[in-house]
Amino acid sequence: MNQVDQIISVLKERYPEALCALHYDKDYELMIAVRLSAQCTDARVNLVTPALFERFPTLDAFADADISEVERYVHSCGFYKHKARDIVLACQMLREVYDRKVPDTMQELLKLPGVGRKTANLLLGDIYGQPAVVCDTHCIRIANRLGLAKGKEPEKVEAQLRAILPPDESSAFCHRIVLFGREICSARNPKCGECPLRPFCRDFSGE
């Protein structure tokens, strides 16, 4: 078993359920929740979306929404003006261009307002079960610490991870890395003494 497989095995054992932390029922709701999560915690988004999705219960409701009203619902997520605008415009595009469905290709997803590669990868992995590498801050930090990737540019880290991760494990791996980053391998005060991946960590000094 090579190092990548060993790391995957350890993470699987610790986090058997590799699920997205954002709450949603419909595919476009995940798109909206991921947009809200930019520069915001998943916990905060999960506090905001129940009322948001109750007020706008359908894709049409979002597409026809007054952006200023959406702003009031998402205000606490930060950058609320940009996020509210992107949500309404993206839902309009889903209705008018994509037959009311979130697209299933990277190329088409990137045409949606507010959707970058990180969001697109998450949607492809969670909605369609496609091989996906979601390069958020946790993934970039931990991939570097483990020597799985080098650099801080998301697209370059994504390419490096795609080259070494088994395609059928990549999406779940990224979800587990987020859980691991929150519990153990934080940015400022990692719990190295109790880290199950310590044998693979090039940053660990033994102190």
N, C-alpha and C positions, 0 to 999 in steps of 0.2 A: 504494500500500500504506500503510495507516494505521499508527500507532505500535504498536498492539496486535499487528497482523499481523507487523510488523517484529520485535518482541520474540519472538513465537512462532517466527519463522523462524530467528532467531539461536540460540535454545535448541534447536530441532530439529537444527540443524547440529552443535551441540556435543554434544548428547546424543540420538543417533538412537534408542536403545532407551529408551523411557520406561516403565520397569518398576518395580513396587513393590520396595523393597529387602528386604522381609520374605519369608522362605522358607516355602512351604506347598504342599500337594498338593490339599487338599480345601477346599471353601468355608468350612466351620466352622473349619478350622485357621487361615485368614486372620483370621476374626473373633477367635479366641483370640490370635493373634500381635499384632493391632492393640491389643487390650485390654492386653496385656503391655507394649506400647511406650509407654504413657502414663508420662511422667516417667522415661523410660528410652530408651537408644539402640537403634536397630534392630540394630546389631551385637551388643549384649548379648542381645537377644531371640533372634537367630539362633543364639547359642551355647546357649541354654536349650531351645529348642523341639525339637531332635532327640531328646533323652532324654525330654522330656515326651510327645511324640507316639508314641514307641516304647512307653512305659509305658501310655499310654491310646490305643490304635490306632484306636478307633472312637468315633462319637458316643455310643453306649451306654456305653462305658467311661468317658467324661467325665461323662455324666449320672448314672452310678451311683457315681462316685468319692467317696472320703472327702475332704472339703475339706482336712483337715489334711495329707493326703498330697500333694495338689496344691500346697499351700503350700510344702512342702519342695522341690519341683521349681522353683518360680518365685521362691523367696526372693530371689535376687540381682537380680531386676528391680525391687525396691522396691515398697512398698505391697502386699506379697504377700498379706496376709490379704484385703483387698478384692478383689484381682484373682482369687485362687483361688475365692472365693465367687461372684463374678460369672461366671466361666468355667463352673463347675458348674451354676449356676442357669440361665444362658443356654442351655447344652446340653440341660438338662431341658426348657426351653421349646421349643427347636427340635424335640425329639422329640414332645412332647405337644401342641403347638399348631400347628406349622408343617410337619408331615409330613417332618421331618428335613432340611429345607432352610433355608438362610439366606433370609429374606424379601427380596423384590425391590422394596419400596417404603420410602420414608423413614418413613412413618407407622408401619409395622409394625416396622421395625428399631429405632426409638426405644423400643419397648416392651421390648426385651431388656435385661436387667441389664448395666450397664456400657457400653452403646452410646449415644454422643452423636452429634451431627451430623457431627463430623469422621470418626468411625469409620463411620457410616452412608454418608457420601459415598464413602469409599474402597471400601467393599464394593459399593456400587451401580456404581461406575466399573469396578472390577477384575473383579468376578464377572459383572456383567450388561451391561457396556459402555454404561451409561447416562451421560448428561451429569452430571458431578459436579465439585464444587469442594471440595477437601480443604484446609481452612484450619488448617494447623499453624503453628508459630511462624516457620518459614522463609517460608511463603507470606505471612503477615501482614506480616512485616518487609520483605520484598522488594517486595511490592505497594505498600507505602507509599513506599519509596525510589524506585520507578519512577513514582509518581504514578498508579498504576492503582486505588488505593483509599486511603481516609483513615480512620484510627482503628485501634484494637487489639481491638475486640470481634469475635470470629470470625464470628458470624452476620451482622453488618453488612458485614464485608469479603467474606464469601461472596456476599451479595446484590449488592454492587458489582461483583465479578468476574463473576458470572453475567450481569450486564447488558452486559458488553463482550466476553467471551470467546465465540468460536464454540462452540456446544454440543459439536460433535464433537472439539474440541481441548481442552476444559476439563480432563478427567481427566489426560491426558498432560501438559498444561501444569503441573499441580500436582506431578506426579512429577518433572518436569524442574526445577522451581523448588527442590525439595528437594536435588537433585544440585548445582544451581548454588549454593545456600546453603552447602552443605558444602564445596564446592571454592573458591568465590570470595567470595561475599557473606555472610560470617559476621557475627555480631552485633557482636563487639568489634573485630576487626581485618580488615575487608574488604580484599581485594586490588584496590583501585580501579585501580591502574596497569595491571593486565592484564585488566580486566573488559571483556568483549565488549558489555555493555549500558551501558557508561559514557555513550554519547551520549544515552541516555534517562533517566539517573538524575538526579533533582532534588537529591539529596544530595551529588553529586560536586562538590568544590570546585576540583579541578585541582591540588591540592597533592601 
